[in-house]
Amino acid sequence: MTEYKTCFRCKAEKSLNDFGFNKTKKDGRAVYCKKCLCECNSNSRNKNKPIRINRNFNPVTRAEQKKRAKFKKFGITEKEYNQMLLVQNNCCAICFKSFIGLRVYIDHCHDKKYVRGLLCINCNVSLGHVKDNVEILKRMITYLDL
C-alpha cells in the first residue's frame, strides 16, 4: 500500500517516495517534493550568485601580478631588475650559479631598505639563517678553514 502526500509548493499529490526525509516532521518526510526542492535550491543559488561586472580592461596574468608586486615590494622597476641580471651575468651574486631554470631572489638589506643583488635560493636562505650577520659569517669561514 503506497502512501501519498501533498507537496506544499506545487500542491500535487505524490507518493512518499517523491519526498525526502526530514526527522523534524511528524511523517518523517520533507514538505516539498524532491522536484520542487531541487528547483528551490537552484533558484536560490542563481539568486545569490555574485554579479560579475564586465570591465573593459586587459586582464593581467597571475604571474605578471606577482612579478609587479615583487618589484613594488623592493622599490625597483623591471628595467632595474633586468639591468641587475645583466650586470650579474644572469648568475647568483654569491655562488655564481646560473639562474637559467631557477627562481631568482631579490636580496635586500632589512635595516637600510635597499636592494643588494640577486641570489639563488641556497645563498638567500644561507643569509637568512645567519640573519645577515657578518660576524657569524666570519666565524663560519674560520670554522671551515680548520
Secondary structure as a PSIPRED ss2 file (coil, helix, strand):
# PSIPRED VFORMAT (PSIPRED V4.0)

   1 M C   1.000  0.000  0.000
   2 T C   1.000  0.000  0.000
   3 E C   1.000  0.000  0.000
   4 Y E   0.000  0.000  1.000
   5 K E   0.000  0.000  1.000
   6 T E   0.000  0.000  1.000
   7 C C   1.000  0.000  0.000
   8 F C   1.000  0.000  0.000
   9 R C   1.000  0.000  0.000
  10 C C   1.000  0.000  0.000
  11 K C   1.000  0.000  0.000
  12 A C   1.000  0.000  0.000
  13 E E   0.000  0.000  1.000
  14 K E   0.000  0.000  1.000
  15 S E   0.000  0.000  1.000
  16 L H   0.000  1.000  0.000
  17 N H   0.000  1.000  0.000
  18 D H   0.000  1.000  0.000
  19 F E   0.000  0.000  1.000
  20 G E   0.000  0.000  1.000
  21 F E   0.000  0.000  1.000
  22 N C   1.000  0.000  0.000
  23 K C   1.000  0.000  0.000
  24 T C   1.000  0.000  0.000
  25 K C   1.000  0.000  0.000
  26 K C   1.000  0.000  0.000
  27 D C   1.000  0.000  0.000
  28 G C   1.000  0.000  0.000
  29 R E   0.000  0.000  1.000
  30 A E   0.000  0.000  1.000
  31 V E   0.000  0.000  1.000
  32 Y E   0.000  0.000  1.000
  33 C E   0.000  0.000  1.000
  34 K H   0.000  1.000  0.000
  35 K H   0.000  1.000  0.000
  36 C H   0.000  1.000  0.000
  37 L H   0.000  1.000  0.000
  38 C H   0.000  1.000  0.000
  39 E H   0.000  1.000  0.000
  40 C H   0.000  1.000  0.000
  41 N H   0.000  1.000  0.000
  42 S H   0.000  1.000  0.000
  43 N H   0.000  1.000  0.000
  44 S H   0.000  1.000  0.000
  45 R H   0.000  1.000  0.000
  46 N H   0.000  1.000  0.000
  47 K H   0.000  1.000  0.000
  48 N C   1.000  0.000  0.000
  49 K C   1.000  0.000  0.000
  50 P C   1.000  0.000  0.000
  51 I C   1.000  0.000  0.000
  52 R C   1.000  0.000  0.000
  53 I C   1.000  0.000  0.000
  54 N C   1.000  0.000  0.000
  55 R C   1.000  0.000  0.000
  56 N C   1.000  0.000  0.000
  57 F C   1.000  0.000  0.000
  58 N C   1.000  0.000  0.000
  59 P C   1.000  0.000  0.000
  60 V C   1.000  0.000  0.000
  61 T C   1.000  0.000  0.000
  62 R H   0.000  1.000  0.000
  63 A H   0.000  1.000  0.000
  64 E H   0.000  1.000  0.000
  65 Q H   0.000  1.000  0.000
  66 K H   0.000  1.000  0.000
  67 K H   0.000  1.000  0.000
  68 R H   0.000  1.000  0.000
  69 A H   0.000  1.000  0.000
  70 K H   0.000  1.000  0.000
  71 F H   0.000  1.000  0.000
  72 K H   0.000  1.000  0.000
  73 K H   0.000  1.000  0.000
  74 F H   0.000  1.000  0.000
  75 G C   1.000  0.000  0.000
  76 I C   1.000  0.000  0.000
  77 T C   1.000  0.000  0.000
  78 E H   0.000  1.000  0.000
  79 K H   0.000  1.000  0.000
  80 E H   0.000  1.000  0.000
  81 Y H   0.000  1.000  0.000
  82 N H   0.000  1.000  0.000
  83 Q H   0.000  1.000  0.000
  84 M H   0.000  1.000  0.000
  85 L H   0.000  1.000  0.000
  86 L H   0.000  1.000  0.000
  87 V H   0.000  1.000  0.000
  88 Q C   1.000  0.000  0.000
  89 N C   1.000  0.000  0.000
  90 N C   1.000  0.000  0.000
  91 C E   0.000  0.000  1.000
  92 C C   1.000  0.000  0.000
  93 A C   1.000  0.000  0.000
  94 I C   1.000  0.000  0.000
  95 C C   1.000  0.000  0.000
  96 F C   1.000  0.000  0.000
  97 K C   1.000  0.000  0.000
  98 S E   0.000  0.000  1.000
  99 F C   1.000  0.000  0.000
 100 I C   1.000  0.000  0.000
 101 G C   1.000  0.000  0.000
 102 L C   1.000  0.000  0.000
 103 R C   1.000  0.000  0.000
 104 V C   1.000  0.000  0.000
 105 Y E   0.000  0.000  1.000
 106 I E   0.000  0.000  1.000
 107 D E   0.000  0.000  1.000
 108 H E   0.000  0.000  1.000
 109 C E   0.000  0.000  1.000
 110 H C   1.000  0.000  0.000
 111 D C   1.000  0.000  0.000
 112 K C   1.000  0.000  0.000
 113 K C   1.000  0.000  0.000
 114 Y E   0.000  0.000  1.000
 115 V E   0.000  0.000  1.000
 116 R E   0.000  0.000  1.000
 117 G E   0.000  0.000  1.000
 118 L E   0.000  0.000  1.000
 119 L E   0.000  0.000  1.000
 120 C C   1.000  0.000  0.000
 121 I H   0.000  1.000  0.000
 122 N H   0.000  1.000  0.000
 123 C H   0.000  1.000  0.000
 124 N H   0.000  1.000  0.000
 125 V H   0.000  1.000  0.000
 126 S H   0.000  1.000  0.000
 127 L H   0.000  1.000  0.000
 128 G H   0.000  1.000  0.000
 129 H H   0.000  1.000  0.000
 130 V C   1.000  0.000  0.000
 131 K C   1.000  0.000  0.000
 132 D C   1.000  0.000  0.000
 133 N C   1.000  0.000  0.000
 134 V H   0.000  1.000  0.000
 135 E H   0.000  1.000  0.000
 136 I H   0.000  1.000  0.000
 137 L H   0.000  1.000  0.000
 138 K H   0.000  1.000  0.000
 139 R H   0.000  1.000  0.000
 140 M H   0.000  1.000  0.000
 141 I H   0.000  1.000  0.000
 142 T H   0.000  1.000  0.000
 143 Y H   0.000  1.000  0.000
 144 L H   0.000  1.000  0.000
 145 D H   0.000  1.000  0.000
 146 L C   1.000  0.000  0.000
